[in-house]
Amino acid sequence: MTIELSDVVREYRVGGQRVRALDGVNLHIDGGNFVSVVGPSGAGKSTFLHLLGALDSPDSGSIKFGGREIANLGDDEQSEFRRHKVGFIFQFFNLLPTMSAWENVAVPKLVDGQPLKKAKPDALRLLGLVGLADRAEHRPSELSGGQMQRVAVARALMMDPPLILADEPTGNLDSKTGTAIMELLADVAHERGTSRAVVMVTHNLEAAAATDRVITLQDGKIESDEYSSARS
Ligand SMILES: Nc1ncnc2c1ncn2[C@@H]1O[C@H](COP(=O)(O)OP(=O)(O)OP(=O)(O)O)[C@@H](O)[C@H]1O
């Protein structure tokens, strides 16, 4: 699994002003890596994540996902791509409050037009993988923050996607729980050889330092791109 960005530009126009959220980004991301994206507020981190996940399209440049150009997909192709190729993890978990843990994990199958019940064995297996086998019938309100994020990680894995995108996944957790989630995400990135990558946006430099590669954005450009010495 490889993602290749070439000369990616994303510009917003607000009033008469133009803001270059991403200003000519060139980057290669390989599977098997846990990558973090850091930088000051407004540097372009969320814009970058949205482009990788086909939630948004660049104004110019190319984004190749496993050799396939995804920069200019139509709406239907974009959502099909997202459903099958990308798992999303958010700061505030985004679980459905009326559903149990296993049902939340199975939601991507529901969105893909399959019955929830049919996905139950897979959902239970994934809950086991994230250490929550005994919480399958709990609702989100009956879980701790760390447990809710584990459910969200399991949900992101439901379609077995080659790319997991995480937006501040530890931002709402205490540091011990955050470290455990970081370890889980590292396992998720490493467990399938080179066929899956995890890309995480974070303000937490300590969390970023624990990943394989730290990309620093500044004013829409890559300011630095460093691999950890342990894995380079
Ligand atoms: N929908 C939008 N409309 C107009 N401008 C936007 C929009 N989204 C982002 N921007 C601008 O693009 C730039 C990059 O924003 P982005 O959200 O990608 O930064 P960020 O690094 O994720 O910031 P933060 O750490 O605060 O979340 C900022 O100047 C922002 O104001």
The ligand as a MOL file (V3000), in Angstrom:
LIG
                    3D

  0  0  0     0  0            999 V3000
M  V30 BEGIN CTAB
M  V30 COUNTS 31 33 0 0 0
M  V30 BEGIN ATOM
M  V30 1 N -13.4940 25.3550 5.1650 0
M  V30 2 C -12.5790 26.3220 5.1970 0
M  V30 3 N -12.8440 27.5410 4.6690 0
M  V30 4 C -11.9060 28.4900 4.6790 0
M  V30 5 N -10.6700 28.3780 5.1910 0
M  V30 6 C -10.3560 27.1910 5.7480 0
M  V30 7 C -11.2860 26.1080 5.7730 0
M  V30 8 N -10.6950 25.0660 6.3740 0
M  V30 9 C -9.4470 25.4570 6.7110 0
M  V30 10 N -9.2390 26.7370 6.3280 0
M  V30 11 C -8.0030 27.5020 6.4860 0
M  V30 12 O -6.9380 26.7150 5.9730 0
M  V30 13 C -5.7950 26.7910 6.8220 0
M  V30 14 C -5.4260 25.3840 7.2850 0
M  V30 15 O -6.4830 24.8860 8.1280 0
M  V30 16 P -6.4460 23.4230 8.7900 0
M  V30 17 O -7.7390 23.2580 9.4890 0
M  V30 18 O -6.0620 22.4380 7.7700 0
M  V30 19 O -5.2580 23.6080 9.8420 0
M  V30 20 P -4.8440 22.6830 11.0820 0
M  V30 21 O -3.3670 22.5740 11.0140 0
M  V30 22 O -5.6320 21.4300 11.0550 0
M  V30 23 O -5.2730 23.5620 12.3210 0
M  V30 24 P -5.7500 23.1110 13.8160 0
M  V30 25 O -4.5280 22.5470 14.4740 0
M  V30 26 O -6.1660 24.4070 14.4480 0
M  V30 27 O -6.8640 22.1330 13.6630 0
M  V30 28 C -6.1700 27.7340 7.9590 0
M  V30 29 O -5.6670 29.0120 7.6350 0
M  V30 30 C -7.6810 27.7260 7.9550 0
M  V30 31 O -8.1720 28.9500 8.4050 0
M  V30 END ATOM
M  V30 BEGIN BOND
M  V30 1 1 1 2
M  V30 2 1 2 3
M  V30 3 2 2 7
M  V30 4 2 3 4
M  V30 5 1 4 5
M  V30 6 2 5 6
M  V30 7 1 6 7
M  V30 8 1 6 10
M  V30 9 1 7 8
M  V30 10 2 8 9
M  V30 11 1 9 10
M  V30 12 1 10 11
M  V30 13 1 11 12
M  V30 14 1 11 30
M  V30 15 1 12 13
M  V30 16 1 13 14
M  V30 17 1 13 28
M  V30 18 1 14 15
M  V30 19 1 15 16
M  V30 20 2 16 17
M  V30 21 1 16 18
M  V30 22 1 16 19
M  V30 23 1 19 20
M  V30 24 2 20 21
M  V30 25 1 20 22
M  V30 26 1 20 23
M  V30 27 1 23 24
M  V30 28 2 24 25
M  V30 29 1 24 26
M  V30 30 1 24 27
M  V30 31 1 28 29
M  V30 32 1 28 30
M  V30 33 1 30 31
M  V30 END BOND
M  V30 END CTAB
M  END
